[in-house]
Amino acid sequence: MHLQRIRAQNFRAFGDGKTAPQLDWTLSPGLNILIGENDAGKTAVVDAIRQVLWTTSYEFVRLFEQDFHIEGESRAQSMFIEATLADLNADQEAAVLEWLTYETDGSRSLILHLQARWIPPKDNKRGRIDAITRAGRDGIGLEVGSAVRELVRATYLRPLRDAEAELKPARQSRLSQILGAHKSIKGQEVNDFDADDPTKIPGNLVGLMAFTQNYLGKHPVIKGVQDDINNNYLGKFAFAGDSLESRIQIAPDLALQPILEKFELGLLPSAGIHHDERCTRGLGYNNALFMATELVLLRDGDELALLLIEEPEAHLHPQLQERVQELLEQSATKPQEGKRPVQVVMTTHSPSLAAGADIASMTLVHRAQLFSLGHDKTKLKKNDYDFLRRFLDATKANLFFARGVAIVEGPAEALLLPALAAACGMSFSKYGLAVVNVGGVGLYHYARILQRAKDGEVIQIPVACLTDRDVVPDAANGYIKKSDSGKARFDSDYSPEALKAVVKTKVERAQGGNTIVCVSDRWTFEYDLARYGCGELMFTATHLATKADVKGERLDEADEVLAMAEAHDAWAALSAAGHDEDKLAALIYEPLASGRASKAVTAQYAAHLVATGDYGTGDALFAKLPPYLRQALNWLTGKAAAAA
């Protein structure tokens, strides 16, 4: 049995489907990862599941006024949450037979429909919420009974959980519930302690407790304290003919549950410390222990094997996050032999965790809308999924949590573009934008992640792919040779129509939905910056990078001051030489084209120079940028309604 679908209307961020999107999510039987920025609706999805299914920890789950969707000043006065559970086995179907829904394809499902109504305060009467859960689609069936409740409870691990406290001894402790539900606990409630032969060690837990209490009760210390209480104090309170005695015990009730509630689970000390020594371990490993313990119960139980976990990365360093994600994925898709799979629904804000997961298992939550990234849901092809599973790392996975994404082909754009944007008053940080550097390959794989397969469906996250035109200006023919094969390489090798076709091909390969492709106007990122108004900036940065390359490292402060002075004089001479824009840009770009200067180091220096404000700020600097960069920045920051 697994959760197949969750629907909700007028629950928190989810509306009625008219003024605001309603929740309607179809889940995978295995791993389901909810990703997206804060306040997008991820926790609301998890809480909707908790409200209708309840949880194995028997926490008090109830609705409040603020759970009803609000639009402006108008709060909805009714809501519903509906969960569809599919693939019940024969025993499960038999247990809930009268609540089953018979589908048109002959299958049977268990549908739980929570209907709630909020009655506002009136005439000095407090507001209240009336709620009822019935079976059947739209709640047309019987009211849900305890047999259903005990079968379908989900296991929930809250964010920033106190894992150590959860595994401490306590009444109805989580550990006692896990131990009590484990398949090997059967028969342990039998007291097999033999009072006639007290030296015989029992085989059951209850018998062992009786055995222990028998010997502890006879211990001189325990018996001495007990006699002291009874003889010297308690006995003196008794009236004539009455008996008033006490007995010191570990468990006054020799039943299995009170015994299980006395257990605690903790990590052994780390290597080099004796196992019997008490030693506090970190929050991260205690969280990993808690998750492992819950998975044991889910793997072996008979009820719904559904784990709801918010932010499994809590307190975990990136490498441990990856290990946890691998374990959850394995438990959900490739369980141990003879063990049932566990359905996992988790939320995360961790690029490290997202980078290690299969994109097909992810669902992007954006402004209370859910977009599955599974196969056939995006424009990604099968080889795209395979490519991204190998090459998507934490620095690239931050695209899943951004309000806009710039996909670039190299470190130069990744380093310099955010600095230029900040100087223009379009800070990537302020606008919540991410830069994804694909390293010269794979741009089109990444471009299709946020494009939908369904016509008319658009994720409202702007994406701009920046790519070089890769046609050499004729002004650079002094250091770029023509192709030996006769292949077109320079501007003069193309007709105006052929040049447009080159750009069109690059655009059409990746553009779609809210993703645009911005092709450099003349040649490369650095050349175009030099060509369209940032010539002095790029010349100075290139000169510094050339000097740094000679030294084999970044320049120290004294050398940098000297190099800046040299660059200032050289730029004055170069700009006075009367070169046209293309020739001037070609001369500035030559050290990068020949390899005498590193593009990445040049970008580092250029970013530093831009931050000084000496090369322009605000609209004045923005006007100096190449048109394709202005197009990209306007798109990412919402300053352009559309872009070609």
matplotlib code that plots the C-alpha trace (Angstrom):
import matplotlib.pyplot as plt

x = [0.0, 1.2, 0.0, -0.9, -2.4, -3.0, -5.5, -6.4, -8.6, -8.4, -5.7, -3.0, -1.3, -3.5, -6.7, -9.9, -8.2, -9.7, -8.2, -5.2, -3.9, -5.3, -3.1, -3.3, -0.1, 0.4, 3.2, 5.7, 5.6, 9.2, 11.2, 9.4, 11.5, 9.9, 12.3, 11.9, 12.4, 11.1, 7.4, 6.6, 4.3, 6.4, 5.6, 1.9, 2.0, 3.5, 1.0, -1.9, -0.9, -0.5, -3.9, -5.8, -3.7, -2.4, 0.9, 2.4, 3.7, 0.1, 0.8, -2.2, -3.1, -5.8, -6.9, -6.7, -8.2, -5.0, -5.0, -7.9, -6.7, -6.8, -6.9, -6.6, -8.9, -11.2, -10.6, -12.2, -14.7, -14.5, -11.7, -11.0, -8.0, -8.2, -5.6, -5.8, -4.0, -3.4, -2.0, -3.4, -2.6, -5.3, -5.0, -5.1, -8.2, -9.9, -9.3, -10.9, -13.4, -16.3, -14.3, -12.9, -13.5, -13.9, -12.3, -13.5, -10.4, -11.4, -8.8, -9.6, -8.3, -8.8, -9.7, -9.8, -11.6, -11.3, -13.9, -13.7, -15.7, -14.6, -17.3, -16.1, -16.8, -20.3, -22.4, -19.7, -19.3, -15.9, -15.1, -14.8, -13.8, -16.0, -14.2, -15.1, -13.2, -15.1, -14.1, -14.6, -13.9, -15.3, -16.2, -19.3, -18.6, -18.7, -17.0, -13.5, -13.1, -10.3, -9.5, -8.6, -6.7, -4.4, -3.6, -2.8, -0.8, 2.3, 5.6, 6.6, 10.0, 9.7, 12.4, 15.0, 13.9, 15.5, 16.5, 18.3, 15.1, 13.0, 15.0, 15.0, 12.9, 9.4, 5.7, 4.7, 8.2, 9.0, 11.5, 8.9, 6.5, 9.2, 10.2, 6.6, 5.9, 9.0, 8.2, 10.5, 8.6, 5.9, 5.6, 7.8, 4.8, 4.8, 6.2, 8.3, 10.1, 10.1, 9.8, 10.5, 13.8, 14.9, 18.4, 17.0, 17.3, 14.0, 13.9, 11.2, 11.5, 8.8, 10.3, 13.7, 12.3, 10.7, 14.0, 15.8, 13.4, 13.6, 17.3, 17.4, 14.7, 16.9, 20.0, 21.2, 21.2, 17.7, 16.2, 17.9, 16.3, 13.0, 13.0, 14.1, 11.1, 8.6, 9.8, 10.9, 8.4, 5.7, 4.6, 4.0, 1.3, -0.8, -3.9, -4.3, -5.1, -3.9, -0.8, 1.1, 4.2, 6.1, 8.3, 11.0, 10.7, 12.0, 8.6, 5.6, 3.6, 5.1, 3.6, 5.5, 4.8, 6.1, 9.2, 9.8, 9.2, 12.3, 14.7, 16.7, 18.7, 22.0, 25.2, 28.3, 31.3, 33.5, 36.7, 39.2, 36.7, 35.5, 32.0, 30.8, 31.7, 28.9, 29.8, 27.6, 27.6, 26.7, 23.2, 23.9, 24.7, 21.8, 19.6, 21.0, 20.3, 16.7, 16.1, 17.6, 15.4, 12.3, 13.2, 13.4, 9.8, 8.6, 10.4, 9.0, 5.5, 2.1, 0.6, 1.3, 5.1, 5.1, 7.9, 7.3, 10.6, 11.3, 14.8, 16.7, 19.9, 19.3, 22.5, 24.3, 27.5, 27.3, 29.0, 26.7, 23.7, 24.6, 24.9, 21.5, 20.0, 21.5, 20.0, 16.5, 16.6, 17.7, 15.0, 12.4, 13.5, 15.9, 15.1, 17.0, 15.9, 12.7, 12.0, 9.2, 10.0, 9.4, 7.6, 9.4, 8.1, 10.8, 11.4, 14.8, 16.7, 20.0, 21.8, 24.1, 21.2, 19.4, 22.6, 22.8, 19.2, 17.6, 15.9, 13.0, 12.2, 11.9, 8.8, 9.4, 7.1, 6.8, 4.1, 1.9, 2.1, 3.7, 5.7, 7.0, 10.4, 9.7, 10.1, 7.6, 6.8, 9.7, 11.4, 14.4, 15.2, 16.3, 20.0, 19.5, 18.4, 21.4, 23.8, 22.5, 22.7, 26.4, 27.2, 24.8, 26.7, 25.9, 27.0, 24.6, 21.7, 21.1, 19.0, 16.2, 15.9, 16.3, 13.9, 15.8, 18.6, 21.5, 23.1, 26.5, 29.3, 32.3, 33.9, 34.4, 30.6, 30.0, 32.5, 31.9, 28.2, 27.0, 29.4, 28.2, 24.6, 25.3, 27.0, 24.0, 21.6, 20.4, 22.1, 21.7, 21.5, 18.7, 16.7, 17.3, 19.1, 21.5, 24.3, 24.9, 28.3, 28.1, 31.8, 31.4, 29.4, 25.8, 24.2, 21.2, 20.8, 20.4, 18.2, 15.4, 15.1, 12.5, 10.7, 7.4, 6.4, 2.7, 1.7, 0.7, 2.2, 5.0, 7.1, 7.2, 10.9, 12.9, 15.9, 18.5, 21.1, 24.1, 26.1, 28.8, 27.9, 31.3, 31.7, 35.0, 34.9, 37.1, 39.0, 40.6, 42.0, 45.5, 45.7, 42.9, 43.6, 41.0, 39.9, 42.1, 39.0, 37.5, 34.7, 33.1, 34.7, 34.7, 31.9, 32.9, 32.4, 28.7, 25.9, 23.7, 21.0, 23.5, 24.6, 21.0, 20.5, 23.5, 21.9, 18.4, 19.7, 21.3, 18.2, 15.7, 17.8, 17.1, 14.5, 11.0, 8.6, 10.2, 13.7, 15.3, 18.7, 20.8, 23.5, 26.5, 26.1, 29.6, 31.8, 32.5, 31.5, 34.8, 35.0, 31.5, 32.1, 35.1, 33.2, 30.1, 31.4, 33.5, 36.8, 38.8, 37.5, 38.4, 41.7, 42.8, 41.6, 43.4, 46.6, 46.5, 45.8, 48.7, 51.1, 49.7, 50.2, 53.9, 54.3, 52.2, 49.9, 47.7, 49.7, 50.6, 49.5, 52.7, 52.8, 49.1, 49.5, 52.4, 50.4, 47.4, 49.5, 50.9, 47.4, 46.2, 49.0, 48.7, 44.9, 45.3, 47.6, 45.4, 42.2, 43.9, 45.1, 41.8, 40.8, 37.2, 35.1, 35.7, 39.5, 39.8, 37.9, 40.0, 43.2, 41.9, 40.8, 44.1, 45.8, 42.8, 42.5, 46.3, 46.2, 48.6, 46.0, 43.5, 39.8, 39.0, 41.7, 40.7, 37.1, 38.3, 40.1, 37.3, 34.8, 37.1, 37.4, 33.7, 33.1, 35.2, 32.6, 35.3, 34.0, 30.4, 27.4, 23.6, 22.0, 25.2, 27.0, 24.0, 24.0, 27.6, 26.8, 26.4, 22.7, 22.5, 23.6, 21.1, 18.4, 19.4, 19.5, 16.2, 14.6, 16.0, 15.0, 11.6, 12.3, 11.3, 7.9, 9.4, 12.6, 13.4]
y = [0.0, 3.5, 7.0, 7.6, 11.0, 14.0, 16.7, 19.8, 22.8, 26.0, 24.6, 27.2, 28.4, 26.2, 27.8, 26.7, 26.3, 29.6, 32.5, 30.4, 26.9, 23.9, 21.0, 17.9, 15.8, 12.3, 10.6, 7.9, 4.7, 5.3, 8.5, 11.8, 15.0, 18.4, 21.2, 24.9, 28.2, 29.0, 29.7, 28.0, 25.4, 22.3, 22.1, 22.6, 19.5, 17.4, 18.9, 18.1, 14.5, 14.5, 16.1, 13.4, 10.3, 11.2, 9.9, 6.9, 9.1, 9.8, 13.5, 15.7, 16.8, 19.4, 22.2, 25.9, 29.0, 30.0, 26.6, 27.9, 29.7, 33.5, 35.7, 39.4, 39.9, 37.0, 33.7, 30.5, 29.0, 25.4, 23.1, 19.5, 17.3, 14.0, 11.1, 8.1, 5.0, 2.3, -1.2, -2.6, -6.3, -8.8, -8.5, -4.8, -4.8, -7.2, -5.0, -1.9, -3.6, -1.4, 1.8, 0.7, 2.5, 0.3, 2.0, 1.8, -0.3, -3.0, -2.0, -1.0, 2.0, 3.5, 7.2, 9.3, 12.7, 15.2, 17.9, 20.9, 24.1, 27.2, 29.0, 32.5, 34.1, 35.6, 37.1, 36.6, 33.0, 31.6, 30.5, 26.8, 24.2, 21.3, 18.5, 14.9, 12.3, 10.0, 7.3, 7.6, 10.2, 13.6, 12.0, 10.1, 7.0, 6.0, 7.9, 6.6, 4.2, 3.1, 0.1, 2.5, 4.9, 2.2, 1.0, 4.3, 6.4, 8.0, 8.3, 11.9, 13.4, 17.1, 19.7, 20.5, 17.5, 16.7, 13.1, 12.4, 13.3, 11.2, 8.1, 8.6, 6.5, 8.0, 7.0, 6.2, 6.9, 6.6, 3.9, 1.8, 2.1, 0.9, -2.0, -2.9, -3.1, -5.0, -8.4, -10.2, -8.9, -11.6, -13.7, -11.4, -10.4, -13.9, -14.0, -17.2, -16.5, -19.6, -18.6, -22.2, -22.2, -18.5, -19.3, -20.2, -17.3, -16.6, -16.2, -13.5, -9.7, -9.8, -12.9, -11.2, -8.2, -10.5, -12.3, -9.0, -7.7, -10.8, -10.5, -6.7, -6.9, -9.2, -7.0, -5.7, -2.1, -2.2, -4.4, -2.2, 1.0, -0.7, -2.1, 1.3, 3.0, 0.3, -0.3, 3.1, 5.4, 4.0, 1.2, 3.8, 5.4, 2.2, 1.8, -1.2, -4.3, -2.7, -3.4, -0.6, -1.7, -0.5, -2.4, -0.9, -2.1, -1.2, -1.8, -2.1, -3.4, -6.6, -5.9, -5.6, -1.9, -0.4, -2.4, -1.2, 2.4, 2.1, 1.5, 4.2, 4.2, 6.0, 6.0, 4.3, 6.5, 7.2, 5.2, 5.3, 5.6, 2.5, 1.4, 1.5, 5.2, 7.7, 10.2, 12.8, 12.5, 15.3, 16.3, 15.1, 11.5, 11.3, 12.4, 9.7, 7.2, 8.4, 8.0, 4.6, 3.5, 4.7, 2.9, -0.4, -0.1, 1.1, -1.7, -4.5, -3.4, -4.3, -0.9, 2.0, 2.3, 6.1, 8.3, 12.0, 13.8, 17.5, 18.6, 15.4, 17.5, 19.1, 19.2, 17.0, 18.0, 17.7, 14.3, 12.8, 14.4, 12.5, 9.2, 9.8, 10.6, 7.4, 5.3, 6.9, 6.3, 2.7, 2.0, 3.5, 1.8, -1.1, -2.5, -5.4, -8.8, -9.9, -6.3, -4.1, -0.7, 2.4, 5.3, 8.5, 12.1, 14.6, 18.3, 19.8, 23.1, 21.3, 21.6, 18.8, 16.4, 17.5, 17.0, 13.4, 12.5, 11.4, 14.5, 12.3, 11.8, 15.6, 17.8, 21.6, 23.6, 27.2, 29.6, 26.8, 25.0, 21.5, 20.6, 17.0, 16.7, 13.0, 11.4, 12.7, 15.7, 17.9, 18.4, 16.5, 13.4, 10.1, 10.9, 14.3, 12.5, 10.2, 13.1, 15.2, 12.3, 12.1, 15.8, 17.7, 18.9, 21.1, 24.3, 23.6, 22.2, 25.6, 26.2, 24.3, 26.9, 30.1, 32.8, 33.0, 31.1, 32.2, 29.2, 30.1, 28.2, 29.0, 30.4, 33.9, 34.5, 32.8, 35.2, 38.4, 38.5, 38.7, 41.5, 43.5, 42.9, 44.2, 47.3, 47.9, 47.7, 44.3, 42.2, 38.4, 38.2, 40.7, 39.1, 35.5, 34.5, 31.5, 31.1, 27.6, 27.2, 24.1, 24.3, 24.6, 21.4, 20.4, 23.8, 22.3, 19.5, 22.0, 24.4, 21.8, 21.0, 23.7, 23.4, 21.5, 18.7, 19.8, 22.6, 25.7, 24.7, 27.1, 27.3, 31.0, 31.0, 33.0, 31.1, 32.8, 30.6, 32.7, 31.2, 32.5, 33.0, 31.4, 33.3, 35.2, 38.9, 39.7, 42.1, 39.2, 37.6, 38.8, 36.0, 33.6, 31.5, 30.4, 26.7, 24.3, 22.4, 25.5, 25.5, 28.9, 30.6, 34.4, 36.9, 37.3, 33.5, 34.0, 35.8, 38.0, 35.3, 32.5, 34.5, 34.8, 31.1, 30.3, 32.4, 30.9, 27.4, 28.1, 29.7, 27.1, 24.3, 25.3, 28.1, 27.3, 28.1, 30.7, 29.8, 32.1, 31.8, 34.9, 34.5, 36.9, 39.7, 39.4, 36.6, 35.8, 37.1, 39.0, 40.3, 41.6, 43.4, 45.1, 45.8, 47.5, 49.8, 48.1, 48.3, 50.0, 47.5, 44.5, 45.9, 46.6, 43.2, 41.4, 43.3, 42.4, 38.7, 38.7, 40.0, 37.5, 34.6, 35.6, 35.4, 32.2, 33.6, 36.6, 39.8, 41.2, 44.7, 46.5, 44.6, 45.3, 49.0, 49.1, 47.0, 49.3, 52.3, 50.5, 49.5, 53.1, 54.5, 51.7, 52.2, 55.9, 55.1, 52.4, 54.3, 57.3, 55.2, 55.6, 51.9, 51.1, 49.3, 45.8, 46.3, 47.7, 44.8, 42.3, 43.9, 43.7, 40.1, 38.9, 37.8, 35.7, 34.1, 33.3, 31.9, 34.5, 35.5, 33.2, 34.0, 33.0, 35.3, 38.1, 37.8, 37.8, 41.1, 42.6, 41.7, 43.5, 46.5, 46.8, 46.7, 49.9, 51.9, 53.5, 51.9, 52.9, 52.1, 51.9, 52.7, 54.2, 50.9, 48.9, 50.9, 49.8, 46.1, 44.1, 43.9, 40.1, 40.6, 43.4, 41.1, 38.4, 40.6, 42.3, 38.8, 37.5, 40.5, 40.8, 44.1, 42.7, 41.2, 39.1, 38.6, 37.2]
z = [0.0, -0.8, -1.0, -4.6, -4.6, -2.2, -3.0, -1.0, -1.5, 0.6, 2.9, 3.7, 0.5, -1.7, -2.9, -4.7, -8.1, -9.4, -7.5, -6.3, -7.2, -5.4, -4.4, -6.6, -6.5, -7.8, -5.9, -6.8, -4.7, -3.9, -3.2, -3.5, -2.9, -2.6, -3.5, -3.8, -2.0, 1.4, 1.7, -1.6, 0.0, 0.7, 4.4, 3.6, 1.4, 4.2, 6.8, 4.5, 4.5, 8.3, 8.8, 6.8, 7.7, 11.2, 12.4, 14.2, 17.0, 18.1, 18.2, 18.5, 14.9, 14.5, 12.3, 13.2, 11.8, 10.1, 8.2, 6.1, 2.9, 2.9, -0.1, 0.7, 3.7, 2.9, 4.6, 3.2, 5.5, 4.1, 3.0, 2.1, 2.1, 0.3, 0.3, -2.1, -1.0, -3.7, -4.0, -0.8, -0.2, 0.6, 4.3, 4.2, 2.0, 4.3, 7.3, 5.7, 3.3, 4.0, 3.3, 0.0, -3.3, -6.4, -9.4, -13.0, -13.9, -11.4, -8.8, -5.2, -3.4, 0.1, -0.2, 3.0, 2.6, 5.4, 5.2, 7.5, 8.1, 10.0, 11.9, 12.8, 16.2, 16.5, 19.3, 21.9, 20.9, 20.1, 16.6, 16.1, 13.4, 12.6, 10.8, 9.7, 7.8, 5.5, 3.0, -0.8, -3.4, -2.3, 1.1, -0.1, 2.0, 5.6, 8.4, 9.0, 11.9, 14.1, 11.9, 9.1, 11.3, 12.7, 9.2, 7.5, 10.0, 8.5, 10.2, 10.5, 11.3, 12.0, 10.9, 13.5, 15.5, 18.9, 17.9, 21.3, 23.2, 20.9, 21.8, 25.6, 28.0, 28.5, 28.5, 24.9, 23.8, 20.1, 20.8, 22.8, 19.8, 17.4, 19.6, 20.2, 16.5, 15.5, 14.1, 16.6, 19.6, 19.3, 22.5, 24.6, 26.8, 28.4, 31.9, 31.9, 35.2, 37.4, 41.0, 42.0, 40.1, 40.2, 38.9, 35.5, 33.1, 31.2, 27.5, 27.3, 28.1, 30.7, 32.3, 32.4, 34.1, 36.8, 37.1, 37.6, 40.1, 42.1, 42.6, 42.9, 45.5, 47.6, 47.2, 50.7, 49.6, 48.1, 50.8, 53.5, 52.2, 51.7, 55.3, 56.7, 55.0, 56.1, 59.7, 60.8, 59.1, 56.8, 59.2, 61.9, 59.8, 59.8, 62.0, 64.3, 62.2, 58.9, 57.0, 55.2, 53.3, 50.2, 47.7, 45.5, 41.9, 38.5, 36.9, 39.1, 36.2, 34.7, 31.3, 28.0, 27.2, 30.5, 30.1, 26.5, 27.8, 30.0, 27.0, 25.4, 22.2, 21.9, 19.9, 21.3, 21.8, 18.9, 18.2, 21.0, 23.9, 25.8, 24.9, 28.5, 28.9, 28.5, 25.8, 24.1, 20.3, 17.9, 16.8, 13.2, 14.1, 16.5, 13.7, 11.5, 14.3, 14.6, 10.9, 10.8, 13.7, 12.0, 8.8, 10.7, 11.8, 8.4, 6.6, 8.7, 9.7, 8.2, 8.0, 5.6, 5.0, 4.5, 5.9, 5.9, 6.7, 6.6, 6.0, 6.6, 6.2, 9.6, 11.6, 8.9, 7.1, 3.2, 2.9, 5.6, 3.8, 0.7, 2.7, 4.2, 0.8, -0.6, 2.2, 1.8, -1.9, -1.4, 1.1, -1.2, -4.5, -3.7, -0.3, 1.3, 0.2, 1.9, 3.0, 1.7, 0.2, 2.1, 0.5, 1.3, 1.1, 2.1, 1.8, 1.5, 1.1, 0.6, -2.7, -1.6, -1.0, -4.2, -6.2, -5.1, -6.0, -9.2, -10.8, -11.7, -8.0, -7.5, -7.5, -7.6, -5.4, -6.6, -5.4, -4.2, -7.5, -7.8, -10.9, -11.1, -12.7, -13.5, -16.9, -19.5, -17.3, -18.5, -21.8, -20.5, -22.6, -21.2, -21.9, -20.2, -16.9, -17.2, -17.9, -15.0, -12.5, -13.3, -13.5, -11.3, -8.2, -5.3, -7.0, -9.9, -7.7, -6.2, -9.3, -7.6, -4.8, -6.9, -8.1, -11.3, -13.0, -15.2, -17.0, -18.2, -20.1, -18.1, -14.9, -16.3, -16.7, -13.3, -11.6, -13.4, -14.3, -10.7, -10.1, -13.1, -12.1, -8.6, -9.9, -12.1, -9.2, -10.1, -7.4, -7.8, -4.0, -3.8, -6.6, -5.3, -8.5, -9.0, -11.5, -12.9, -14.5, -16.8, -17.7, -21.5, -22.0, -21.2, -21.3, -23.1, -20.6, -17.8, -19.9, -20.2, -16.5, -15.9, -19.2, -19.1, -21.5, -21.3, -23.7, -21.9, -18.6, -17.5, -14.3, -13.5, -12.8, -15.3, -16.8, -19.1, -20.9, -21.9, -24.8, -27.2, -30.9, -31.7, -35.0, -35.1, -36.0, -39.1, -36.9, -35.1, -38.2, -37.2, -34.5, -35.3, -38.4, -40.9, -40.7, -42.6, -43.7, -45.2, -42.6, -42.1, -39.1, -39.6, -40.1, -43.7, -44.3, -43.6, -45.4, -43.1, -43.4, -42.5, -39.4, -38.3, -38.8, -36.5, -33.8, -34.4, -34.2, -30.8, -29.5, -30.7, -29.3, -25.7, -25.5, -24.2, -21.4, -19.2, -20.4, -23.0, -24.8, -25.0, -27.7, -27.6, -30.2, -31.7, -30.4, -26.7, -23.3, -22.8, -26.4, -26.4, -23.1, -24.6, -27.8, -26.4, -23.7, -21.1, -23.0, -20.3, -17.7, -19.7, -20.9, -17.3, -16.0, -18.9, -18.2, -14.5, -15.4, -17.9, -15.2, -12.7, -15.1, -15.5, -11.7, -11.5, -8.9, -8.0, -7.8, -4.4, -3.5, -4.7, -8.0, -8.5, -8.0, -10.5, -13.0, -12.7, -13.5, -16.6, -17.7, -17.3, -19.5, -22.1, -22.3, -22.9, -25.8, -27.2, -27.0, -28.7, -31.7, -33.5, -33.8, -34.6, -32.0, -33.4, -33.8, -30.4, -28.8, -30.8, -29.5, -25.9, -26.3, -27.9, -24.6, -23.8, -27.2, -27.3, -23.7, -22.3, -19.8, -17.9, -18.5, -14.9, -13.5, -15.8, -14.6, -11.0, -11.5, -13.6, -10.8, -8.3, -10.5, -11.1, -7.3, -7.0, -9.0, -11.1, -14.3, -14.0, -11.8, -12.2, -15.5, -16.9, -16.5, -17.7, -20.9, -21.5, -21.4, -24.6, -25.7, -25.0, -21.3, -20.9, -22.3, -19.8, -16.8, -17.6, -18.0, -14.7, -12.7, -14.2, -15.9, -19.3, -19.9, -22.7, -24.5, -27.9]

ax = plt.figure().add_subplot(projection="3d")
ax.plot(x, y, z, "-o")
ax.set_aspect("equal")
plt.show()
